[in-house]
Amino acid sequence: MNALSPLGSHIHALGAAPASPSPAKLHEIAQQFEALLIGEMLKGVREAAKDSGMDGEDDEDPAGESATDLAQTQFAQAIAAQGGLGLSRLIETGLAKDSENQTVKTVNSSAGGTRP
């Protein structure tokens, strides 16, 4: 029984399997996660350049910093949308397998089966 979802336990008791995320939703989730990772990598590079004085700026500019953050986020999303580092495919495959395994376990437990 899932303590976080009492409704889910009632649905399982009725024999209905939980809905698996669609392949399109899995793709979107994986791509967003990859964009976050790329964004963090870009942020690290930018901060390292700033700390070493390679960015050519001596003073703090909050507006410029905000604009750079926004541009960095958009750039990371564009990279991920074009295939990025290939992480989204790996993540999507893993999520799909986990979702499929969970569905099989739920169906088997509802039917009284013991399939591994």
Buried (B, 14 or more C-beta within 10 A) or exposed (E): EEEEEEEBEEBBEEEEBBEBEEEEEBBBBBBEBBBBBBBEEBBEEBEEEEEEEEEEEEEEEEEEEEEBBEEBBEBBBEBBEEEBEEBBBEBBEEBBEEBEEEBBBBBBBBEEEEEE
